[in-house]
């Protein structure tokens, strides 16, 4: 049985040649012309690091002569790590002792490292942990590392905040919610 597909020759392309040229490319998106016209983009030349003036090098010379001008070049210092509070983690192995047999209410944040909304809510939960020190225990559970606990409690979306009291699930808040929503939920169980 004869094939109705047109024959294509094999061509090798470098990324820069694809960006700078018009390449024959049969595609359902361009059925009439059979050509895909790509736009020319400036080439990426890598990251440039400005060295201190006492250590001039070829790298800093290239950075000075580049088309991009920099006004305030200096070190970038991240102080956020110094201001964050580390909430203890709970795992499959420690779940029983830290959550189910805990004295008093426990707030557990179900999260994952790849989850953007989880990273948004971390500072809010950390702030609340300082506000409720001694009244409520705060823990976090990575759902990638402890999927059995997450599935046992029906976690389908993260971040999910659950409050446990005397080993029983009392309430859950799903999603990156405002601090006021979490405060209202916490106050119900204190």
C-alpha positions as CSV (number, residue, x, y, z in Angstrom):
1,X,0.0,0.0,0.0
2,X,1.5,3.3,-1.0
3,X,2.0,6.0,1.6
4,X,0.3,9.3,1.1
5,X,2.9,11.1,3.3
6,X,5.4,13.3,1.4
7,X,9.1,12.2,1.5
8,X,11.3,14.4,3.7
9,X,15.1,14.6,3.5
10,X,16.9,14.4,6.8
11,X,18.5,17.8,7.7
12,X,20.6,18.7,10.7
13,X,20.0,22.1,12.2
14,X,21.9,24.0,14.9
15,X,19.7,26.1,17.2
16,X,21.2,29.3,15.7
17,X,20.4,28.3,12.1
18,X,16.8,27.5,13.1
19,X,16.4,30.9,14.6
20,X,18.0,32.9,11.7
21,X,16.6,31.2,8.6
22,X,13.5,30.1,6.9
23,X,13.4,26.3,7.1
24,X,11.3,24.1,4.9
25,X,8.9,22.5,7.4
26,X,5.7,20.9,6.3
27,X,3.2,21.4,9.1
28,X,-0.5,21.2,9.7
29,X,-0.3,24.7,11.0
30,X,0.9,26.0,7.6
31,X,-0.8,23.7,5.1
32,X,-0.9,26.2,2.2
33,X,2.7,27.2,2.0
34,X,4.5,24.2,3.6
35,X,7.1,26.7,5.1
36,X,7.5,27.9,8.6
37,X,9.1,31.4,8.8
38,X,11.0,31.8,12.0
39,X,12.2,35.2,13.4
40,X,15.8,36.0,14.1
41,X,16.6,36.4,17.8
42,X,19.7,37.7,19.4
43,X,22.1,34.9,20.4
44,X,22.4,34.1,24.1
45,X,26.0,34.5,25.1
46,X,25.8,33.2,28.7
47,X,25.8,35.0,32.0
48,X,28.2,37.8,32.7
49,X,29.8,38.3,36.1
50,X,31.2,41.6,37.1
51,X,34.5,41.1,39.0
52,X,35.8,43.6,41.5
53,X,38.1,46.2,40.0
54,X,41.1,44.7,41.8
55,X,40.7,41.5,39.9
56,X,40.2,42.6,36.4
57,X,40.2,39.7,34.0
58,X,39.2,38.8,30.5
59,X,35.7,38.1,31.8
60,X,35.2,41.6,33.3
61,X,36.7,43.1,30.2
62,X,34.1,41.3,28.1
63,X,31.4,42.4,30.5
64,X,32.5,46.1,30.2
65,X,32.6,46.0,26.4
66,X,29.2,44.2,26.0
67,X,26.2,45.9,24.5
68,X,24.4,45.7,27.9
69,X,25.3,48.5,30.3
70,X,25.1,48.0,34.0
71,X,24.8,50.9,36.4
72,X,25.0,49.5,39.9
73,X,27.1,46.4,39.7
74,X,27.8,44.7,43.0
75,X,27.3,41.6,45.0
76,X,23.8,40.2,45.4
77,X,23.1,39.2,48.9
78,X,20.0,37.2,49.9
79,X,18.9,37.9,53.4
80,X,15.7,36.0,53.2
81,X,17.2,32.8,54.6
82,X,18.1,34.6,57.8
83,X,14.5,35.7,58.3
84,X,12.7,32.5,57.6
85,X,11.6,30.1,60.4
86,X,12.2,26.5,59.8
87,X,9.1,24.5,60.6
88,X,9.9,20.9,61.6
89,X,9.2,18.2,59.1
90,X,7.1,15.1,59.7
91,X,7.5,11.8,57.8
92,X,5.8,8.4,57.6
93,X,8.1,7.2,60.4
94,X,7.4,10.2,62.7
95,X,3.7,10.8,61.9
96,X,2.3,8.6,64.7
97,X,4.4,10.2,67.5
98,X,4.4,13.8,66.3
99,X,0.8,14.2,65.1
100,X,-1.5,11.4,66.3
101,X,-0.1,11.2,69.8
102,X,0.6,14.9,70.3
103,X,-0.7,16.7,73.3
104,X,-2.8,19.6,72.0
105,X,-3.6,20.7,68.5
106,X,-1.2,20.2,65.6
107,X,-1.2,22.1,62.3
108,X,0.3,20.1,59.4
109,X,1.1,21.8,56.1
110,X,1.1,19.3,53.2
111,X,3.4,20.6,50.5
112,X,6.0,19.7,47.8
113,X,9.2,21.5,46.7
114,X,8.0,22.0,43.1
115,X,4.7,23.7,44.2
116,X,4.6,27.4,43.7
117,X,1.6,28.2,45.9
118,X,3.3,26.1,48.7
119,X,6.3,28.4,48.6
120,X,3.9,31.4,48.8
121,X,2.2,30.1,51.9
122,X,5.4,29.0,53.8
123,X,6.2,32.5,55.2
124,X,2.5,32.8,56.3
125,X,2.6,29.5,58.2
126,X,6.0,30.4,59.7
127,X,4.6,33.7,60.9
128,X,1.6,31.9,62.4
129,X,4.0,29.5,64.1
130,X,5.6,32.4,65.9
131,X,2.3,33.9,66.8
132,X,0.9,30.7,68.3
133,X,4.1,29.4,70.0
134,X,3.1,27.2,72.9
135,X,-0.6,27.0,71.8
136,X,-0.3,25.0,68.6
137,X,2.3,22.7,67.2
138,X,3.3,23.4,63.5
139,X,4.7,20.7,61.2
140,X,5.1,20.2,57.5
141,X,4.8,17.0,55.4
142,X,6.5,16.7,52.0
143,X,3.9,14.8,49.9
144,X,6.6,13.6,47.5
145,X,8.5,11.9,50.4
146,X,5.5,10.6,52.3
147,X,2.7,9.9,49.7
148,X,1.0,7.2,51.9
149,X,0.1,9.8,54.6
150,X,-1.1,12.2,52.0
151,X,-3.3,9.6,50.3
152,X,-4.6,8.3,53.7
153,X,-6.0,11.8,54.4
154,X,-7.2,12.4,50.8
155,X,-4.8,15.1,49.9
156,X,-5.5,15.8,46.2
157,X,-4.3,19.5,46.1
158,X,-1.4,21.2,47.7
159,X,-0.9,23.2,49.7
160,X,-3.3,21.8,52.2
161,X,-3.3,22.8,55.8
162,X,-4.9,20.3,58.3
163,X,-5.5,20.7,62.0
164,X,-5.4,17.6,64.2
165,X,-6.5,17.4,67.8
166,X,-6.1,14.3,70.0
167,X,-5.1,12.3,66.9
168,X,-8.2,13.2,64.8
169,X,-8.4,15.4,61.8
170,X,-10.5,18.4,62.7
171,X,-10.3,20.8,59.8
172,X,-8.6,21.4,56.4
173,X,-7.8,24.5,54.3
174,X,-6.9,23.9,50.7
175,X,-4.8,26.3,48.7
176,X,-2.7,29.4,49.3
177,X,-5.1,31.3,51.4
178,X,-4.7,34.6,53.2
179,X,-3.3,34.7,56.8
180,X,-6.8,35.8,58.1
181,X,-8.3,32.6,56.8
182,X,-5.8,30.4,58.5
183,X,-6.1,32.5,61.7
184,X,-9.8,32.0,61.8
185,X,-9.4,28.2,61.3
186,X,-6.8,28.0,64.1
187,X,-8.8,30.0,66.5
188,X,-11.7,27.5,66.4
189,X,-9.5,24.8,68.0
190,X,-7.6,26.8,70.7
